Amino acid sequence: MRADCQKRIQQLRERLERSAKVQEGETPFEEPQALIAELDSTVSQLTELIQKINKTNSLTELEGDLTISDALAQRDLLILKRSVYSSLVQAAATQEYRYSRSEIKSFSTVNIAQLQAQVDRMSRDYRELDTKIQQANWNTELVD
């Protein structure tokens, strides 16, 4: 339902932009005030839905004392950390070709294999945590 509201808001944005200006003497294809009213209504629906989702996520335990909200925060930070490590591996593994012996030689300052193993482990942990979150989302009713 949240995705539907978000998609609807994006569609309304595009329709409003198309209706924002017309040539003198012309009328817009759609009435902007009606679109604005529909936008306001959809944003209100989305607000209520997000509030219910956040409340539900804060009250629902995933495992032990870990709530869905806590798990979402862990998942987001895990993917952020994984992204940084992955970028570091990419930067360290980039080969530079020297054309002569007089060019400066560069070398990696980090253990690429070890970092790649950590990236792989974080990827696995992310997938496992995401699966638990998705399972809880399907099995949990929204709190009013």
Backbone as CSV, one residue per row, in Angstrom:
resi,resn,N_x,N_y,N_z,CA_x,CA_y,CA_z,C_x,C_y,C_z
1,MET,0.824,-1.195,0.000,0.000,0.000,0.000,0.867,1.258,0.000
2,ARG,1.985,1.183,0.751,2.888,2.338,0.782,3.464,2.601,-0.604
3,ALA,3.900,1.553,-1.269,4.461,1.705,-2.618,3.413,2.258,-3.580
4,ASP,2.172,1.816,-3.435,1.099,2.334,-4.291,0.902,3.831,-4.071
5,CYS,0.903,4.252,-2.813,0.753,5.685,-2.507,1.926,6.477,-3.070
6,GLN,3.123,5.965,-2.908,4.300,6.672,-3.407,4.263,6.786,-4.931
7,LYS,3.845,5.715,-5.589,3.734,5.740,-7.050,2.664,6.734,-7.478
8,ARG,1.544,6.751,-6.754,0.456,7.672,-7.073,0.913,9.127,-6.908
9,ILE,1.666,9.405,-5.871,2.178,10.761,-5.638,3.093,11.172,-6.778
10,GLN,3.930,10.270,-7.234,4.823,10.574,-8.355,4.022,10.853,-9.622
11,GLN,2.983,10.066,-9.863,2.130,10.296,-11.026,1.434,11.650,-10.933
12,LEU,0.950,11.992,-9.749,0.292,13.281,-9.554,1.276,14.434,-9.768
13,ARG,2.510,14.254,-9.328,3.546,15.268,-9.556,3.702,15.532,-11.053
14,GLU,3.828,14.449,-11.813,4.010,14.591,-13.260,2.799,15.246,-13.916
15,ARG,1.616,14.852,-13.492,0.400,15.440,-14.052,0.282,16.916,-13.687
16,LEU,0.648,17.263,-12.473,0.621,18.667,-12.058,1.621,19.496,-12.853
17,GLU,2.800,18.944,-13.074,3.805,19.665,-13.850,3.325,19.913,-15.279
18,ARG,2.648,18.922,-15.861,2.119,19.092,-17.220,0.989,20.121,-17.261
19,SER,0.295,20.276,-16.157,-0.842,21.199,-16.107,-0.473,22.568,-15.543
20,ALA,0.768,22.774,-15.221,1.189,24.006,-14.548,1.146,25.227,-15.462
21,LYS,1.368,25.044,-16.755,1.385,26.155,-17.697,0.668,25.757,-18.967
22,VAL,-0.012,26.730,-19.539,-0.627,26.549,-20.850,-0.459,27.839,-21.636
23,GLN,-0.618,27.754,-22.922,-0.549,28.953,-23.750,-1.778,29.814,-23.483
24,GLU,-1.615,31.073,-23.720,-2.720,32.004,-23.531,-3.912,31.564,-24.374
25,GLY,-5.072,31.564,-23.745,-6.293,31.167,-24.435,-6.575,29.675,-24.366
26,GLU,-5.638,28.879,-23.923,-5.816,27.422,-23.800,-6.226,27.069,-22.371
27,THR,-6.750,25.873,-22.208,-7.049,25.367,-20.870,-6.194,24.130,-20.635
28,PRO,-5.819,23.898,-19.375,-4.998,22.707,-19.094,-5.797,21.425,-19.336
29,PHE,-5.097,20.353,-19.642,-5.749,19.063,-19.868,-6.467,18.595,-18.606
30,GLU,-5.869,18.935,-17.443,-6.469,18.554,-16.168,-6.496,19.780,-15.260
31,GLU,-7.466,19.814,-14.373,-7.612,20.930,-13.456,-6.587,20.796,-12.319
32,PRO,-5.621,21.707,-12.225,-4.581,21.605,-11.201,-5.135,21.542,-9.770
33,GLN,-6.216,22.275,-9.480,-6.754,22.263,-8.113,-7.285,20.879,-7.744
34,ALA,-7.889,20.185,-8.684,-8.374,18.825,-8.421,-7.198,17.879,-8.184
35,LEU,-6.145,18.064,-8.952,-4.950,17.231,-8.763,-4.297,17.518,-7.414
36,ILE,-4.267,18.798,-7.030,-3.691,19.170,-5.726,-4.514,18.553,-4.597
37,ALA,-5.824,18.569,-4.723,-6.684,17.953,-3.708,-6.416,16.454,-3.606
38,GLU,-6.259,15.802,-4.759,-5.957,14.371,-4.751,-4.574,14.111,-4.153
39,LEU,-3.633,14.982,-4.463,-2.294,14.862,-3.881,-2.350,14.974,-2.367
40,ASP,-3.059,15.978,-1.868,-3.177,16.161,-0.417,-3.792,14.938,0.249
41,SER,-4.814,14.387,-0.370,-5.467,13.198,0.166,-4.520,12.000,0.184
42,THR,-3.785,11.815,-0.895,-2.847,10.681,-0.986,-1.703,10.836,-0.003
43,VAL,-1.205,12.064,0.160,-0.140,12.308,1.139,-0.648,12.019,2.556
44,SER,-1.883,12.384,2.851,-2.465,12.081,4.166,-2.557,10.573,4.382
45,GLN,-3.001,9.843,3.351,-3.065,8.382,3.450,-1.680,7.801,3.710
46,LEU,-0.697,8.295,2.961,0.665,7.795,3.118,1.198,8.109,4.511
47,THR,0.916,9.288,5.021,1.360,9.668,6.364,0.801,8.709,7.406
48,GLU,-0.505,8.449,7.345,-1.133,7.523,8.284,-0.539,6.126,8.172
49,LEU,-0.307,5.690,6.959,0.252,4.360,6.737,1.667,4.256,7.300
50,ILE,2.492,5.263,7.051,3.865,5.252,7.566,3.864,5.278,9.090
51,GLN,2.973,6.042,9.673,2.880,6.080,11.138,2.516,4.702,11.690
52,LYS,1.572,4.034,11.047,1.185,2.687,11.487,2.341,1.703,11.312
53,ILE,3.033,1.811,10.191,4.175,0.919,9.938,5.256,1.148,10.987
54,ASN,5.579,2.406,11.261,6.611,2.707,12.259,6.215,2.210,13.644
55,LYS,4.957,2.401,14.023,4.478,1.928,15.322,4.565,0.407,15.391
56,THR,4.108,-0.243,14.321,4.156,-1.704,14.273,5.593,-2.203,14.359
57,ASN,6.490,-1.586,13.594,7.893,-2.001,13.597,8.550,-1.801,14.949
58,SER,8.130,-0.774,15.678,8.700,-0.507,17.002,8.179,-1.483,18.055
59,LEU,6.983,-2.001,17.857,6.379,-2.893,18.847,6.597,-4.376,18.560
60,THR,6.967,-4.696,17.331,7.091,-6.102,16.937,8.523,-6.586,17.125
61,GLU,8.657,-7.654,17.924,9.977,-8.243,18.139,10.278,-9.235,17.028
62,LEU,11.483,-9.113,16.499,11.931,-10.012,15.449,12.492,-11.281,16.078
63,GLU,13.389,-11.090,17.010,13.957,-12.196,17.783,14.593,-11.607,19.037
64,GLY,14.343,-12.232,20.163,14.872,-11.706,21.422,14.334,-10.319,21.692
65,ASP,15.222,-9.390,22.000,14.838,-8.005,22.248,14.963,-7.137,21.004
66,LEU,15.245,-7.735,19.874,15.432,-7.005,18.626,14.082,-6.750,17.959
67,THR,13.719,-5.475,17.831,12.475,-5.132,17.142,12.736,-5.018,15.646
68,ILE,11.662,-4.954,14.886,11.815,-4.768,13.444,12.502,-3.437,13.167
69,SER,12.167,-2.394,13.933,12.829,-1.087,13.758,14.334,-1.195,13.966
70,ASP,14.729,-1.922,15.016,16.153,-2.120,15.272,16.812,-2.874,14.119
71,ALA,16.129,-3.893,13.633,16.669,-4.696,12.533,16.796,-3.858,11.259
72,LEU,15.828,-2.982,11.002,15.914,-2.110,9.827,17.111,-1.179,9.927
73,ALA,17.350,-0.647,11.119,18.509,0.228,11.314,19.802,-0.560,11.095
74,GLN,19.868,-1.769,11.653,21.055,-2.612,11.452,21.267,-2.913,9.978
75,ARG,20.190,-3.232,9.281,20.281,-3.558,7.852,20.798,-2.363,7.055
76,ASP,20.258,-1.177,7.328,20.685,0.019,6.606,22.160,0.323,6.845
77,LEU,22.607,0.190,8.083,24.008,0.469,8.390,24.926,-0.613,7.846
78,LEU,24.446,-1.834,7.809,25.222,-2.932,7.243,25.461,-2.706,5.758
79,ILE,24.457,-2.281,5.035,24.629,-2.046,3.602,25.510,-0.825,3.366
80,LEU,25.431,0.172,4.233,26.298,1.345,4.115,27.763,0.946,4.326
81,LYS,28.021,0.189,5.382,29.387,-0.253,5.668,29.908,-1.149,4.547
82,ARG,29.059,-2.035,4.059,29.452,-2.922,2.968,29.819,-2.113,1.729
83,SER,29.072,-1.076,1.447,29.345,-0.230,0.297,30.713,0.451,0.406
84,VAL,31.040,0.932,1.598,32.335,1.582,1.799,33.464,0.572,1.632
85,TYR,33.322,-0.610,2.242,34.346,-1.646,2.109,34.514,-2.063,0.649
86,SER,33.391,-2.207,-0.048,33.446,-2.601,-1.447,34.166,-1.546,-2.290
87,SER,33.910,-0.287,-2.020,34.604,0.797,-2.728,36.095,0.776,-2.428
88,LEU,36.443,0.484,-1.179,37.853,0.392,-0.792,38.542,-0.748,-1.538
89,VAL,37.888,-1.889,-1.623,38.449,-3.021,-2.366,38.657,-2.629,-3.825
90,GLN,37.661,-1.976,-4.409,37.745,-1.566,-5.808,38.917,-0.605,-6.018
91,ALA,39.056,0.362,-5.115,40.135,1.347,-5.249,41.501,0.692,-5.066
92,ALA,41.604,-0.229,-4.132,42.888,-0.880,-3.855,43.268,-1.873,-4.946
93,ALA,42.280,-2.460,-5.593,42.554,-3.496,-6.589,42.803,-2.938,-7.987
94,THR,42.548,-1.663,-8.182,42.742,-1.071,-9.502,44.213,-1.094,-9.868
95,GLN,44.521,-1.702,-10.996,45.901,-1.790,-11.440,46.263,-0.578,-12.269
96,GLU,47.453,-0.114,-12.040,47.980,0.978,-12.852,49.140,0.410,-13.644
97,TYR,49.124,0.662,-14.918,50.180,0.135,-15.777,51.250,1.196,-15.973
98,ARG,52.477,0.795,-15.711,53.607,1.709,-15.913,54.183,1.465,-17.299
99,TYR,54.523,2.539,-17.954,55.078,2.426,-19.299,56.600,2.396,-19.282
100,SER,57.177,2.870,-18.189,58.635,2.827,-18.079,59.014,2.668,-16.616
101,ARG,60.261,2.312,-16.386,60.738,2.113,-15.022,60.798,3.419,-14.229
102,SER,60.812,4.541,-14.916,60.926,5.816,-14.226,59.592,6.291,-13.634
103,GLU,58.491,5.655,-14.042,57.196,6.045,-13.485,57.069,5.529,-12.056
104,ILE,56.315,6.243,-11.256,56.149,5.888,-9.850,55.296,4.638,-9.736
105,LYS,55.786,3.705,-8.931,55.075,2.460,-8.714,54.144,2.636,-7.512
106,SER,52.932,2.143,-7.623,51.995,2.231,-6.494,51.651,0.825,-6.035
107,PHE,51.237,0.728,-4.773,50.864,-0.565,-4.222,49.715,-0.375,-3.246
108,SER,48.992,-1.439,-3.009,47.830,-1.401,-2.127,48.285,-1.314,-0.677
109,THR,47.576,-0.512,0.115,47.904,-0.354,1.534,47.020,-1.220,2.423
110,VAL,46.123,-1.981,1.807,45.211,-2.838,2.564,45.251,-4.248,2.005
111,ASN,44.823,-5.196,2.811,44.751,-6.593,2.396,43.436,-6.791,1.637
112,ILE,43.530,-6.845,0.329,42.338,-6.913,-0.520,41.558,-8.198,-0.270
113,ALA,42.216,-9.308,-0.163,41.530,-10.588,0.045,40.754,-10.586,1.356
114,GLN,41.361,-10.043,2.401,40.700,-9.980,3.700,39.475,-9.048,3.645
115,LEU,39.636,-7.903,3.008,38.520,-6.977,2.876,37.395,-7.580,2.041
116,GLN,37.743,-8.269,0.963,36.727,-8.899,0.122,35.969,-9.955,0.906
117,ALA,36.670,-10.695,1.772,36.001,-11.688,2.616,35.010,-11.000,3.557
118,GLN,35.372,-9.834,4.074,34.464,-9.086,4.941,33.255,-8.573,4.150
119,VAL,33.493,-8.114,2.924,32.391,-7.662,2.066,31.434,-8.821,1.825
120,ASP,31.973,-9.981,1.514,31.145,-11.161,1.272,30.349,-11.542,2.520
121,ARG,30.970,-11.461,3.690,30.303,-11.791,4.950,29.181,-10.779,5.236
122,MET,29.463,-9.497,5.001,28.434,-8.477,5.215,27.274,-8.654,4.240
123,SER,27.574,-9.059,3.018,26.521,-9.313,2.032,25.622,-10.456,2.496
124,ARG,26.237,-11.506,2.994,25.467,-12.648,3.499,24.621,-12.235,4.700
125,ASP,25.236,-11.491,5.645,24.509,-11.036,6.834,23.334,-10.145,6.443
126,TYR,23.555,-9.289,5.444,22.487,-8.421,4.958,21.327,-9.249,4.412
127,ARG,21.649,-10.209,3.561,20.595,-11.042,2.962,19.814,-11.800,4.034
128,GLU,20.519,-12.354,5.017,19.850,-13.109,6.078,18.948,-12.201,6.913
129,LEU,19.448,-11.032,7.283,18.658,-10.091,8.072,17.463,-9.585,7.264
130,ASP,17.686,-9.288,6.000,16.609,-8.806,5.144,15.519,-9.872,5.009
131,THR,15.900,-11.123,4.905,14.927,-12.214,4.815,14.084,-12.291,6.080
132,LYS,14.718,-12.151,7.242,13.978,-12.174,8.512,13.006,-10.992,8.593
133,ILE,13.456,-9.833,8.153,12.599,-8.643,8.173,11.404,-8.847,7.243
134,GLN,11.662,-9.336,6.036,10.573,-9.557,5.084,9.578,-10.587,5.612
135,GLN,10.083,-11.630,6.238,9.201,-12.648,6.800,8.324,-12.038,7.891
136,ALA,8.923,-11.235,8.766,8.159,-10.585,9.816,7.127,-9.626,9.237
137,ASN,7.500,-8.919,8.159,6.564,-7.994,7.530,5.338,-8.732,6.998
138,TRP,5.536,-9.900,6.427,4.404,-10.648,5.869,3.541,-11.262,6.968
139,ASN,4.153,-11.564,8.104,3.439,-12.266,9.169,2.877,-11.327,10.240
140,THR,3.070,-10.039,10.108,2.659,-9.089,11.135,1.547,-8.180,10.611
141,GLU,0.497,-8.040,11.396,-0.589,-7.123,11.057,-0.238,-5.733,11.551
142,LEU,-0.657,-4.707,10.786,-0.411,-3.332,11.185,-1.152,-3.007,12.472
143,VAL,-0.473,-2.272,13.346,-1.070,-1.793,14.577,-1.783,-0.482,14.277
144,ASP,-2.979,-0.303,14.814,-3.707,0.965,14.621,-3.314,1.998,15.640
